[in-house]
Amino acid sequence: MSILNVRLSQDAAAIALGARAVAEKLGADKDVVLKRVGSRGLFWLEPLLEIETEGGWQAYGPVSAADVPSILDAARSGKSHARALGDLNQHPFLKKQTRLTFARCGTVDPASLADYEAAGGLAGIRRALEAGPQAVIDAVTSSGLRGRGGAGFPAGIKWKSAAETSATQKYVVCNADEGDSGTYADRMLMEGDPFLLIEGMVIAGLAIGASRGFVYVRSEYPHAIATMTKAIAAAREKGLLGARVLGSAHAFDLEVRVGAGSYVCGEETALLESLEGRRGQVRAKPPLPVHAGLFGKPTIVNNVLTFAAVPTILAQGAAFYRDLGFGRSRGTMPIQLAGDIKFGGLFETPFGPTLGELVDEIGGGTASGRPVRAVQVGGPLGAYFPRTLFDTPFDYEAFAARGGLIGHGGIVVFNDSVNLLQQARFAMEFCAVESCGKCTPCRIGAVRGVEVIDRLKKREPGQETLLRELCDIMRAGSLCALGGFVPYPVLSALEHFPEDFR
């Protein structure tokens, strides 16, 4: 019987959908060589496996353990199978994408540095070591790369400021505290291609003169924590981390730190407080972290996807990256489709497609078959957009001009059964629960917001005006974006869905 090379996702989403049982069934066949990989991001087809044949890799999904014997028989005999998907790279969902950050995810062993390098990895760090720190900063600046964590701040400016600040010790911190509803790109990357994140952080350390880095991951991501820990150990063993990075004079080492699930620790200064062993509370600025961050030393804090974009910029050139995108939003964005949507998954594309294209054409509309009523972009603090705004391009400035934000790239679709008053109330309640408590507008304003919405539901007079005034205070007076962004979902619900408030 012929040996079959098989790839099966060990992504958390695939595991939740039954991938472990599929793996056990595959393992029972002594003629199967099973490689566990990350997810390709087509979650409606998970568990998804790929089998190497004479005609290339052939995909099957969604697969149950009961399907495995017939799938293996079909692959060996060349027969057709009901679960067959053909060459996954030709699947419409993947074919429409421009995969840079997620180019390897789902095809390489996340624990193998050799696999990563064979698939084009380490070209960026080698280029960075040849070019030197200033050339790296110039390339990141010229590429137009902006922070993918939500704020959209130019990465090159942040790195330049940290590089120009004198200190005996500097730090690179990765914000992997992914807590927005409908987002999973950070987790997918850490579980499927962790060496890309490691390479990006090493390049950042070279650029600013830092010798230590931390990956701050939320405790709800046990698979990502385990995979990152293994990858860091492998990188250290192979010389990508340590006293002489790839034999150079540059020293850089990494470690994983696990957060306790606080949403506000996604804010960079609260994250630094937590890293230092204190309660995660927002710091007043200035000083900025690039001047006095972790332990009072110059620190750059970037999101997983920001660091992960850097190796491509160094390997293929700043112009290559800059030529993709829309307006001031350059490069690609891994967009995460969730909620009541037919084709939920990760779609990496240059900035610019409209919200309608992403929801209706890429996402296929609702899974339930009911009409789409609202879409929330940017997590629990993002605005609710109605169909009348579906012509909005996926771009930082375009969304801001219409009272929204793209945040970390999460899109959550709601059908016509949603009540937007309840969603507005949830935003206030969420803020009240997750507030660090340091500033009054956020700590007290969110509690009062829930009360006002409850009175508005009872049709008490004057409550809508009071709610709008409260949102203005929270937006203007909150110390960080947690309290400052709550008005986005509340006011957008009021503006676009007023019937739910009457």
C-alpha positions as CSV (number, residue, x, y, z in Angstrom):
1,M,0.0,0.0,0.0
2,S,1.4,3.4,-0.9
3,I,2.5,6.0,1.7
4,L,0.4,9.1,1.8
5,N,1.6,12.4,3.0
6,V,-1.3,14.2,4.8
7,R,-1.6,17.7,6.2
8,L,-4.3,18.3,8.9
9,S,-4.9,21.6,10.8
10,Q,-4.3,21.7,14.5
11,D,-5.6,25.2,14.7
12,A,-7.9,25.8,17.7
13,A,-10.9,26.3,15.4
14,A,-10.2,22.9,13.7
15,I,-9.8,21.2,17.1
16,A,-13.1,22.7,18.2
17,L,-14.7,21.2,15.1
18,G,-13.3,17.7,15.6
19,A,-9.8,17.6,14.2
20,R,-8.4,15.5,17.1
21,A,-10.7,12.6,16.3
22,V,-9.7,12.9,12.6
23,A,-6.0,12.9,13.6
24,E,-6.5,9.8,15.7
25,K,-8.2,8.0,12.8
26,L,-5.4,9.0,10.4
27,G,-2.8,7.9,12.9
28,A,-4.3,4.4,12.9
29,D,-3.2,3.9,9.3
30,K,0.5,3.0,9.3
31,D,0.9,4.1,5.7
32,V,-0.1,7.7,6.5
33,V,2.6,10.3,7.3
34,L,0.7,13.0,9.1
35,K,1.9,16.6,9.4
36,R,-0.1,18.9,11.7
37,V,-0.2,22.4,10.4
38,G,-2.1,25.7,11.0
39,S,-5.4,26.6,9.4
40,R,-5.8,27.9,5.9
41,G,-8.6,30.1,7.3
42,L,-11.6,28.5,5.6
43,F,-13.4,27.7,8.8
44,W,-16.6,26.4,7.3
45,L,-14.5,23.6,5.8
46,E,-12.8,22.6,9.0
47,P,-11.6,20.0,9.9
48,L,-9.8,20.2,6.5
49,L,-7.1,17.8,5.4
50,E,-4.9,17.8,2.3
51,I,-3.3,14.7,0.7
52,E,-0.3,14.7,-1.6
53,T,-1.0,13.0,-4.9
54,E,0.6,12.7,-8.3
55,G,-1.5,15.6,-9.4
56,G,-0.5,17.8,-6.4
57,W,-2.1,18.4,-3.0
58,Q,-5.8,17.6,-2.9
59,A,-8.0,18.9,-0.2
60,Y,-11.0,17.4,1.6
61,G,-13.4,19.0,4.0
62,P,-15.2,19.3,6.3
63,V,-14.0,15.9,7.4
64,S,-15.2,13.7,10.2
65,A,-13.4,10.7,11.7
66,A,-15.9,8.5,9.9
67,D,-14.9,10.0,6.5
68,V,-11.2,9.1,6.9
69,P,-11.1,5.5,5.5
70,S,-13.1,6.4,2.4
71,I,-11.0,9.5,1.8
72,L,-7.8,7.6,2.0
73,D,-9.2,4.9,-0.3
74,A,-10.2,7.6,-2.8
75,A,-6.8,9.3,-2.6
76,R,-5.0,6.0,-3.3
77,S,-7.3,4.8,-6.1
78,G,-7.9,8.2,-7.7
79,K,-11.6,7.9,-7.2
80,S,-13.9,10.9,-6.5
81,H,-15.2,11.7,-3.0
82,A,-18.1,13.7,-1.8
83,R,-15.7,15.7,0.5
84,A,-13.1,16.4,-2.2
85,L,-12.3,20.1,-2.8
86,G,-9.5,19.7,-5.3
87,D,-6.4,22.0,-5.3
88,L,-7.2,24.3,-2.4
89,N,-5.1,27.1,-3.9
90,Q,-7.7,27.2,-6.7
91,H,-10.6,27.6,-4.3
92,P,-12.4,30.9,-5.0
93,F,-12.0,32.0,-1.4
94,L,-8.2,31.6,-1.5
95,K,-7.7,32.5,-5.1
96,K,-9.1,36.0,-4.6
97,Q,-6.6,36.7,-1.8
98,T,-3.2,38.3,-1.7
99,R,-1.5,36.3,1.0
100,L,1.7,37.8,2.4
101,T,1.3,37.4,6.1
102,F,-0.5,34.1,5.8
103,A,1.3,32.7,2.8
104,R,2.7,29.7,4.7
105,C,-0.1,29.2,7.2
106,G,-1.7,25.8,6.7
107,T,1.2,24.3,4.7
108,V,4.3,24.3,7.1
109,D,4.9,22.6,10.4
110,P,4.7,25.4,12.9
111,A,7.4,23.8,15.1
112,S,9.9,23.4,12.3
113,L,12.3,26.2,11.5
114,A,13.6,24.2,8.6
115,D,10.1,24.1,7.1
116,Y,9.8,27.8,7.6
117,E,13.1,28.5,5.9
118,A,12.4,26.2,3.0
119,A,9.2,28.1,2.4
120,G,11.0,31.4,2.1
121,G,11.4,32.4,5.7
122,L,14.5,34.2,7.2
123,A,15.1,36.2,4.0
124,G,13.9,39.3,5.8
125,I,16.2,39.0,8.8
126,R,19.2,38.2,6.5
127,R,18.5,41.3,4.5
128,A,18.2,43.3,7.7
129,L,21.5,42.1,9.1
130,E,23.2,43.1,5.8
131,A,21.5,46.5,5.5
132,G,21.8,47.6,9.1
133,P,19.4,49.3,11.6
134,Q,18.9,52.6,9.7
135,A,18.1,50.9,6.5
136,V,15.5,48.7,8.2
137,I,13.8,51.7,9.7
138,D,13.8,53.5,6.4
139,A,12.3,50.5,4.7
140,V,9.5,50.1,7.3
141,T,8.8,53.9,7.0
142,S,8.8,53.9,3.2
143,S,6.5,50.9,3.0
144,G,3.7,52.8,4.7
145,L,3.1,50.0,7.3
146,R,0.7,51.1,10.0
147,G,-0.1,49.4,13.2
148,R,-2.5,46.5,12.6
149,G,-3.7,46.4,16.2
150,G,-6.3,49.1,15.6
151,A,-4.8,52.5,16.0
152,G,-3.2,52.5,12.5
153,F,-0.1,54.5,13.7
154,P,2.8,54.5,11.3
155,A,5.2,51.8,12.5
156,G,8.3,53.5,11.0
157,I,7.7,56.6,13.1
158,K,7.4,54.6,16.3
159,W,10.6,52.6,15.5
160,K,12.5,55.7,14.6
161,S,11.6,57.4,17.9
162,A,12.7,54.3,19.9
163,A,16.0,54.0,18.0
164,E,16.8,57.7,18.6
165,T,16.2,57.4,22.4
166,S,19.5,56.6,24.2
167,A,19.4,53.8,26.8
168,T,21.5,50.9,27.9
169,Q,18.5,48.6,27.6
170,K,15.5,48.6,25.1
171,Y,12.6,46.3,24.6
172,V,10.4,44.9,21.9
173,V,6.9,43.9,23.0
174,C,4.4,42.1,20.9
175,N,0.7,42.8,21.8
176,A,-0.9,39.4,21.3
177,D,-3.7,40.1,23.7
178,E,-6.3,39.7,21.0
179,G,-9.6,40.4,22.6
180,D,-11.9,41.9,20.1
181,S,-15.1,40.0,19.1
182,G,-14.8,38.3,15.7
183,T,-11.0,38.5,15.6
184,Y,-8.6,35.5,15.4
185,A,-5.8,36.5,13.0
186,D,-3.2,36.8,15.8
187,R,-4.1,33.4,17.2
188,M,-4.1,31.8,13.7
189,L,-0.6,33.2,13.0
190,M,0.9,32.1,16.3
191,E,-0.5,28.7,15.9
192,G,0.2,28.2,12.2
193,D,3.4,30.3,11.4
194,P,5.0,31.4,14.7
195,F,8.5,31.9,13.1
196,L,7.2,34.8,11.0
197,L,6.3,36.7,14.2
198,I,9.7,35.8,15.8
199,E,11.6,36.9,12.7
200,G,9.6,40.2,12.6
201,M,10.5,40.9,16.3
202,V,14.1,40.1,15.8
203,I,14.2,42.6,12.9
204,A,12.6,45.2,15.2
205,G,15.2,44.5,17.9
206,L,18.0,45.0,15.4
207,A,16.4,48.3,14.2
208,I,16.0,50.0,17.6
209,G,18.9,48.4,19.4
210,A,16.9,46.1,21.7
211,S,18.2,42.8,23.0
212,R,15.1,41.5,24.7
213,G,11.5,40.9,23.6
214,F,8.2,39.7,25.1
215,V,5.2,38.2,23.5
216,Y,2.2,39.0,25.7
217,V,-0.6,36.4,25.0
218,R,-4.0,36.2,26.6
219,S,-4.5,33.1,28.8
220,E,-7.5,32.1,26.6
221,Y,-5.1,31.0,23.9
222,P,-3.5,27.8,25.3
223,H,-2.7,26.4,21.8
224,A,-1.0,29.6,20.7
225,I,1.0,29.8,23.9
226,A,2.2,26.2,23.5
227,T,3.1,26.7,19.8
228,M,4.9,30.0,20.4
229,T,6.9,28.5,23.3
230,K,8.0,25.5,21.2
231,A,9.0,27.8,18.3
232,I,11.0,30.2,20.5
233,A,12.9,27.2,21.9
234,A,13.6,26.0,18.3
235,A,14.7,29.4,17.2
236,R,17.0,29.7,20.1
237,E,18.5,26.2,19.4
238,K,19.1,27.1,15.7
239,G,20.7,30.5,16.4
240,L,17.8,32.8,15.3
241,L,17.6,33.9,18.9
242,G,20.4,34.3,21.4
243,A,23.8,36.1,21.9
244,R,24.6,36.1,18.2
245,V,21.6,36.1,15.9
246,L,22.4,34.0,12.8
247,G,26.1,34.4,13.7
248,S,26.0,38.2,13.7
249,A,27.0,40.6,16.5
250,H,23.4,41.3,17.3
251,A,21.9,39.8,20.4
252,F,18.2,39.2,20.8
253,D,16.1,36.8,22.9
254,L,12.3,36.3,23.4
255,E,10.0,34.9,26.0
256,V,6.2,34.4,26.2
257,R,4.3,36.1,29.0
258,V,0.6,35.1,29.7
259,G,-2.0,37.7,30.6
260,A,-5.0,37.0,32.7
261,G,-7.7,37.9,30.2
262,S,-8.1,41.6,30.8
263,Y,-9.5,43.4,27.7
264,V,-7.9,46.7,28.7
265,C,-4.5,45.0,28.6
266,G,-4.8,45.3,24.9
267,E,-4.0,49.0,25.4
268,E,-0.2,49.2,25.3
269,T,0.5,51.0,28.6
270,A,-1.9,48.7,30.5
271,L,-0.1,45.8,28.9
272,L,3.3,47.1,30.1
273,E,1.9,47.5,33.6
274,S,0.9,43.8,33.5
275,L,4.2,42.8,32.1
276,E,5.9,44.5,35.1
277,G,3.7,42.4,37.5
278,R,1.2,45.1,38.4
279,R,-2.5,45.4,37.8
280,G,-3.3,46.3,34.2
281,Q,-4.1,50.0,34.4
282,V,-3.6,52.6,31.7
283,R,-0.8,55.0,32.1
284,A,-1.1,58.7,31.4
285,K,1.0,59.9,28.4
286,P,3.5,61.4,28.1
287,P,6.0,59.8,28.5
288,L,5.3,57.5,25.5
289,P,6.5,53.9,25.7
290,V,9.1,54.6,23.0
291,H,10.8,56.9,25.5
292,A,10.0,55.3,28.8
293,G,8.1,52.0,28.4
294,L,8.8,48.6,30.0
295,F,10.7,49.1,33.3
296,G,11.1,52.7,32.3
297,K,13.2,51.8,29.2
298,P,12.5,52.7,25.5
299,T,10.0,50.1,24.2
300,I,8.1,49.5,21.0
301,V,4.8,47.8,21.4
302,N,3.3,46.5,18.2
303,N,0.6,44.0,17.3
304,V,1.3,40.4,16.0
305,L,0.2,41.3,12.4
306,T,2.4,44.4,12.4
307,F,5.6,42.5,13.3
308,A,4.5,39.7,10.9
309,A,4.4,42.1,7.9
310,V,8.0,43.3,8.4
311,P,9.9,40.2,7.0
312,T,8.0,40.6,3.7
313,I,8.9,44.3,3.6
314,L,12.6,43.5,4.1
315,A,12.6,40.5,1.8
316,Q,10.6,42.0,-1.1
317,G,11.3,45.7,-0.7
318,A,9.4,48.6,0.7
319,A,8.0,49.6,-2.8
320,F,6.5,46.2,-3.3
321,Y,4.5,46.5,-0.1
322,R,3.7,50.2,-0.6
323,D,2.2,49.5,-4.0
324,L,-0.5,47.4,-2.5
325,G,-3.4,49.1,-0.7
326,F,-5.8,52.1,-0.8
327,G,-5.3,55.7,0.2
328,R,-3.0,56.0,3.2
329,S,-3.6,52.3,4.1
330,R,-0.8,50.4,2.4
331,G,-0.1,46.7,2.2
332,T,-2.5,43.9,3.0
333,M,-4.9,43.4,5.9
334,P,-6.0,39.9,7.2
335,I,-9.7,40.5,7.5
336,Q,-11.6,38.2,9.8
337,L,-15.2,37.3,8.8
338,A,-17.5,36.1,11.7
339,G,-21.0,36.2,13.0
340,D,-24.0,35.0,10.9
341,I,-22.0,34.6,7.7
342,K,-21.9,31.7,5.2
343,F,-18.1,31.6,4.6
344,G,-16.6,32.6,7.9
345,G,-12.8,32.8,7.8
346,L,-9.7,34.8,7.2
347,F,-9.4,36.8,4.0
348,E,-6.1,38.6,3.4
349,T,-6.3,41.3,0.8
350,P,-4.9,44.8,0.0
351,F,-6.9,47.6,1.6
352,G,-9.7,48.9,-0.5
353,P,-12.6,46.4,-1.1
354,T,-15.9,47.7,0.0
355,L,-17.7,46.4,3.1
356,G,-20.5,45.1,0.8
357,E,-18.0,43.1,-1.3
358,L,-16.5,41.5,1.8
359,V,-19.9,40.6,3.4
360,D,-21.9,39.6,0.3
361,E,-19.4,38.4,-2.3
362,I,-16.5,37.1,-0.2
363,G,-18.5,36.0,2.9
364,G,-21.5,34.8,0.9
365,G,-24.1,36.7,3.0
366,T,-25.6,35.1,6.1
367,A,-25.4,31.4,6.9
368,S,-28.9,31.5,8.2
369,G,-30.3,32.8,4.9
370,R,-31.9,35.8,6.7
371,P,-31.2,39.4,5.5
372,V,-28.1,41.2,6.8
373,R,-29.2,44.1,9.0
374,A,-26.0,45.4,10.5
375,V,-22.3,44.8,10.5
376,Q,-19.9,45.7,13.3
377,V,-16.3,46.3,12.3
378,G,-13.5,46.8,14.8
379,G,-14.5,44.7,17.8
380,P,-17.0,45.4,20.6
381,L,-16.2,49.1,20.4
382,G,-16.7,49.3,16.6
383,A,-19.6,51.1,14.9
384,Y,-22.6,49.3,13.5
385,F,-22.9,49.9,9.8
386,P,-26.2,49.4,7.9
387,R,-26.5,48.4,4.3
388,T,-26.6,52.0,3.2
389,L,-22.9,52.2,4.2
390,F,-21.8,49.0,2.5
391,D,-20.1,51.1,-0.2
392,T,-17.4,52.1,2.4
393,P,-13.9,51.0,1.3
394,F,-12.0,49.0,3.9
395,D,-9.6,51.8,4.8
396,Y,-8.7,53.6,8.0
397,E,-9.7,57.0,6.8
398,A,-12.8,55.9,4.9
399,F,-14.2,54.2,8.0
400,A,-13.3,57.2,10.2
401,A,-15.1,59.6,7.9
402,R,-18.3,57.6,8.4
403,G,-18.0,57.4,12.2
404,G,-16.4,53.9,12.3
405,L,-13.1,52.2,12.7
406,I,-11.5,49.1,11.2
407,G,-9.6,48.1,14.4
408,H,-8.0,44.7,14.1
409,G,-9.9,43.8,11.0
410,G,-12.8,41.8,12.5
411,I,-16.1,41.9,10.8
412,V,-19.2,40.6,12.6
413,V,-22.4,40.1,10.7
414,F,-25.8,40.4,12.3
415,N,-29.1,39.3,10.6
416,D,-32.5,41.1,10.8
417,S,-33.2,39.5,14.2
418,V,-30.7,41.8,16.0
419,N,-31.9,44.5,18.4
420,L,-29.5,47.5,18.2
421,L,-30.7,49.0,21.5
422,Q,-29.6,45.8,23.2
423,Q,-26.3,45.9,21.3
424,A,-25.7,49.5,22.5
425,R,-26.5,48.5,26.0
426,F,-24.0,45.6,25.7
427,A,-21.3,48.1,24.7
428,M,-21.8,50.1,27.9
429,E,-22.0,47.0,30.0
430,F,-18.9,45.6,28.4
431,C,-17.0,48.8,29.2
432,A,-18.2,48.8,32.8
433,V,-17.0,45.3,33.3
434,E,-13.6,45.7,31.5
435,S,-12.7,49.2,32.7
436,C,-9.4,49.4,34.5
437,G,-11.1,51.9,36.8
438,K,-8.4,54.6,36.6
439,C,-10.5,57.4,35.0
440,T,-13.9,58.6,35.9
441,P,-15.5,59.0,32.5
442,C,-15.0,55.3,31.7
443,R,-15.4,53.8,35.2
444,I,-18.6,55.8,36.0
445,G,-19.8,56.7,32.6
446,A,-20.3,53.1,31.4
447,V,-22.4,52.3,34.5
448,R,-24.5,55.3,34.0
449,G,-24.8,54.4,30.3
450,V,-26.4,51.1,31.1
451,E,-28.9,52.9,33.3
452,V,-29.7,55.5,30.7
453,I,-30.3,52.9,28.0
454,D,-32.6,51.0,30.4
455,R,-34.6,54.1,31.0
456,L,-34.6,54.9,27.3
457,K,-36.1,51.4,26.7
458,K,-38.9,52.3,29.0
459,R,-39.5,55.4,26.9
460,E,-38.7,57.9,29.7
461,P,-38.4,61.4,28.2
462,G,-35.0,63.1,27.7
463,Q,-32.9,59.9,27.9
464,E,-31.7,60.0,24.3
465,T,-30.3,63.5,24.8
466,L,-28.7,62.4,28.0
467,L,-27.2,59.3,26.3
468,R,-25.6,61.5,23.6
469,E,-24.2,63.9,26.2
470,L,-22.7,61.0,28.1
471,C,-21.1,59.6,25.0
472,D,-19.5,63.0,24.3
473,I,-18.0,63.1,27.8
474,M,-16.7,59.6,27.6
475,R,-15.2,60.2,24.2
476,A,-13.5,63.5,25.2
477,G,-12.5,62.6,28.8
478,S,-11.5,59.0,28.9
479,L,-7.8,58.2,29.4
480,C,-7.7,55.5,26.8
481,A,-9.7,54.1,23.8
482,L,-11.8,51.7,26.0
483,G,-14.0,54.5,27.3
484,G,-13.2,56.8,24.4
485,F,-14.5,54.3,21.8
486,V,-17.7,53.2,23.5
487,P,-19.6,56.0,21.7
488,Y,-18.9,54.3,18.3
489,P,-21.3,51.4,18.8
490,V,-23.8,53.4,20.9
491,L,-24.1,56.4,18.6
492,S,-24.0,54.4,15.4
493,A,-26.9,52.3,16.7
494,L,-28.8,55.4,17.6
495,E,-28.1,57.1,14.2
496,H,-28.7,54.2,11.8
497,F,-31.3,52.1,13.7
498,P,-33.4,54.7,15.5
499,E,-36.5,52.5,15.4
500,D,-35.0,50.1,17.9
501,F,-34.8,53.0,20.4
502,R,-38.5,53.9,20.1
